[in-house]
Amino acid sequence: MEHSVGQVADYAGVTVRTLHHYDTIGLLSPGGRSHAGHRRYDDADLDRLQQILFYRELGFPLDEIAALLDDPDADPQEHLRRQHALLSHRIAELQRMAAAVETAMEARRMGIDLTPEEKFEVFGDKDPDQYAEEAERRWGGTDTYAESQRRTARYTKEDWQRMKAEVASWGERYDALMEAGEPADGERATDLAEEHRLHICTWFYECTYEIHRGLGGMYVADPQFKAFYDAMRPGLAEHLRDAIEANARRRA
């Protein structure tokens, strides 16, 4: 039985554009074509798509998924064992996050202000002080660090929530442009890189293009920062670094 690209998109909960992109890069090329030349997917194609989406959900970049699925020595049972281990790790992480959120909910219900440690547990790895501290360590920006401390010291819970919402919105839009296959030096990516820089300027300190470039490199080199951005989408840290570089060149 064959299926159209629109039907497969509905089955899998992805966009037609995503399936076209997978075909273009050779990750999922449908087994047939209609008389009019339209893509037609068979059951084997659907099985491969299921594996692709499984690995995507587990955080694998597309090139690694292709290497795994196209390995002539690959054992289907090994795919399942790997996925089970990764899912177990994901479940443990989600349970930890749920516990942190429950602590925050209980504190709010009782009218107790969160301590800095609890606040950062709620935000996960998004500790705003890390940006300023790393800027000071790398560039000797003592004024930058002092400015960040001065600003964050007066933020209310509502300020932190608004900041978190801005980051979430930015991350969703960056995920969408990567899903669409947009290049890091394209207009959409560089615009979001500029928005990222201005977010730092607004909430923490004056982030020059030189500092922003340094941050971009750190997002890839530092495991903690890389994990934060790659949690939004695998490969986002590298893509953002390149977009920051392109944005600085464009606006210089």
C-alpha positions in Angstrom: 0.0 0.0 0.0 1.3 3.4 -0.9 0.7 6.8 0.7 0.9 10.4 -0.4 3.3 12.8 1.2 0.3 14.6 2.8 -1.1 11.4 4.3 2.3 10.5 5.7 2.7 14.0 7.2 -0.7 13.6 8.9 0.2 10.1 10.2 3.5 11.2 11.6 2.6 14.6 12.9 5.2 16.4 10.8 5.0 18.9 8.0 5.1 18.2 4.3 8.1 20.5 4.1 9.9 18.3 6.7 9.4 15.2 4.5 10.6 17.1 1.4 13.7 18.1 3.4 14.3 14.5 4.4 14.0 13.5 0.8 16.4 16.2 -0.4 19.2 15.2 2.0 18.6 11.5 1.3 17.5 10.6 4.8 14.0 9.4 3.6 13.6 9.0 -0.1 10.1 7.5 -0.9 10.1 4.2 -2.7 7.8 5.3 -5.5 6.2 8.1 -7.5 2.8 8.6 -8.9 2.1 9.0 -12.7 2.2 12.8 -12.0 5.6 12.5 -10.3 4.4 12.9 -6.7 6.1 11.1 -3.9 4.5 7.8 -2.8 5.6 6.2 0.5 5.3 2.4 1.1 5.3 0.5 4.4 9.1 0.3 4.5 9.3 4.0 4.1 6.9 4.5 7.1 9.0 2.1 9.2 12.1 4.2 8.4 10.3 7.4 9.2 9.2 6.0 12.5 12.9 5.2 13.4 13.9 8.7 12.2 11.4 10.4 14.4 12.2 8.2 17.3 15.9 9.2 17.1 15.0 12.8 16.6 12.9 12.8 19.8 15.9 11.3 21.6 18.1 14.2 20.4 20.1 12.8 17.5 21.1 15.1 14.7 20.0 14.1 11.2 23.4 13.1 9.9 23.9 10.7 12.8 20.5 9.2 12.2 21.3 8.6 8.6 24.6 6.9 9.6 22.8 4.7 12.1 20.0 3.7 9.8 22.2 3.1 6.7 24.8 1.0 8.6 24.9 -2.3 6.7 25.8 -4.1 9.9 23.1 -2.5 11.9 21.1 -4.9 14.1 17.4 -3.9 14.5 17.6 -5.2 18.1 20.5 -2.9 18.8 18.4 0.1 17.7 15.8 -0.9 20.2 18.3 -1.4 23.0 19.9 2.0 22.3 16.5 3.7 22.3 15.5 2.0 25.5 18.6 3.2 27.3 18.2 6.7 26.0 14.5 6.7 27.0 15.4 5.5 30.5 17.8 8.4 30.8 15.2 10.9 29.5 12.6 9.6 32.0 15.1 10.1 34.9 15.8 13.7 33.8 12.1 14.5 33.5 11.4 13.1 36.9 14.1 15.4 38.3 12.6 18.4 36.6 9.1 17.5 37.8 10.3 17.3 41.4 11.8 20.8 41.0 8.6 22.2 39.6 6.6 20.6 42.4 8.9 22.3 44.9 8.2 25.6 43.2 4.5 25.0 43.1 4.4 24.2 46.8 6.5 27.2 47.7 4.1 29.5 45.7 1.0 27.9 47.3 2.4 28.6 50.8 3.5 32.2 49.8 7.2 31.4 50.4 9.7 33.2 48.2 12.0 30.8 46.4 15.7 30.8 47.3 18.1 31.5 44.4 19.0 27.7 44.3 15.3 26.8 44.0 14.7 29.5 41.4 17.5 28.1 39.2 16.2 24.6 39.7 12.9 25.7 38.1 14.8 27.4 35.3 17.0 24.2 34.8 20.4 25.1 33.4 19.3 28.7 32.5 21.2 30.3 35.3 21.4 34.0 34.3 24.5 34.7 36.4 26.5 32.2 34.3 26.5 34.5 31.3 28.0 37.5 33.2 30.4 35.3 35.2 31.7 33.7 32.0 32.0 37.1 30.4 34.1 38.3 33.3 36.3 35.2 33.3 37.0 35.3 29.6 37.1 39.0 28.9 37.9 40.5 32.3 34.6 42.4 32.1 34.3 43.4 35.7 32.0 46.3 34.8 29.9 43.8 32.7 29.6 41.5 35.7 28.7 44.3 38.0 26.0 45.5 35.7 24.5 42.0 35.4 24.4 41.7 39.2 22.9 45.1 39.6 20.1 44.4 37.2 19.2 40.8 38.3 19.2 41.8 42.0 16.0 43.8 41.5 14.1 41.4 39.3 10.8 40.0 40.7 9.3 36.6 40.1 7.2 38.1 37.3 10.4 39.4 35.6 12.0 36.0 35.7 8.8 34.4 34.3 8.7 37.0 31.5 12.4 36.4 30.7 11.8 32.6 30.6 8.8 33.1 28.3 10.9 35.2 25.9 13.6 32.5 25.8 11.0 29.8 25.2 9.4 31.8 22.3 12.9 32.4 20.8 13.7 28.7 21.1 10.5 27.6 19.4 11.2 30.0 16.5 14.8 28.9 16.2 13.7 25.2 16.2 11.2 26.0 13.4 13.8 27.6 11.1 16.2 24.7 11.7 13.4 22.2 10.9 12.8 24.1 7.7 16.5 23.7 6.8 17.3 27.5 7.0 21.1 28.2 6.8 22.9 29.8 9.7 23.8 32.8 7.5 20.3 33.3 6.3 18.1 36.3 7.1 15.9 34.4 9.6 18.8 32.9 11.5 20.8 36.2 11.7 17.6 38.0 12.8 17.2 35.6 15.7 20.9 35.9 16.5 20.4 39.6 16.8 17.3 39.1 19.0 19.4 36.8 21.2 22.0 39.6 21.6 19.4 42.2 22.4 17.8 39.9 24.9 21.2 39.8 26.8 21.4 43.6 26.5 18.0 44.0 27.9 18.2 41.6 30.8 21.9 41.4 31.8 24.5 43.7 30.3 25.5 45.5 27.2 26.5 42.6 24.8 28.7 43.9 22.0 29.1 42.0 18.8 32.6 41.0 20.0 31.2 39.6 23.3 28.4 37.9 21.4 30.9 36.2 19.2 32.7 35.0 22.3 29.5 33.7 23.8 28.7 31.9 20.5 32.0 30.0 20.7 31.4 29.2 24.4 27.9 27.8 23.7 29.6 25.0 21.7 32.8 24.6 23.7 31.2 24.6 27.2 29.3 21.4 27.9 26.8 23.0 30.2 25.9 25.8 27.7 25.9 23.3 24.8 23.5 21.1 26.7 21.1 24.0 27.3 20.9 25.0 23.7 20.9 21.5 22.3 18.0 20.7 24.6 15.9 23.1 22.5 17.0 21.3 19.4 20.0 19.0 18.7 22.6 20.9 16.9 21.2 24.3 17.8 24.3 25.4 19.7 26.5 25.1 16.6 23.9 26.6 14.3 23.5 29.6 16.7 27.2 30.1 16.9 27.4 30.3 13.1 24.4 32.6 13.0 26.0 34.9 15.6 29.1 35.1 13.5 27.1 35.8 10.3 25.0 38.4 12.2 28.1 40.2 13.5 29.6 40.4 10.0 26.3 41.6 8.5 25.8 44.4 11.0 29.5 45.4 11.3 
